[in-house]
């Protein structure tokens, strides 16, 4: 069974972005960046919500194109549409949980849950997230988009690994019990 890994940057006060969706305040340079890029090679599939996918537009991502060229993309949205989409970009517009159960049971590597506190919270509420890779940045946002949206689910975690970068970022890997 494939695992869903929520691999995400967060501030010390557990926000994945500012209130306006921007990521100003996260360290954009340092020894944690090449390590993150290396970790991305471990995934062949990425799942995300519409807001996370569209966030990439400001960095040059074209609608319907993959954000990560080597991965199959599944974007969960009831409203997103493309005139033409790359063969590795798929919109899932309904029955999210059953689709994800089938995806987890399919062949392939672990699945990268990219960004999106609301979507991550939804998956957490439905026991679909298996592991967390938290890139804890030395920043406090005060307010913003929470790590798990509005989820109030209580979850027990087991620390699997820690890595301290010279940049001040910590990579914390947790198994969800």
Helices and strands as residue ranges (DSSP letters): E 4-10, E 15-17, H 31-40, E 45-49, H 50-55, G 56-59, E 72-76, E 89-92, H 96-105, E 111-113, H 117-125, E 131-136, E 145-146, E 157-164, E 170-176
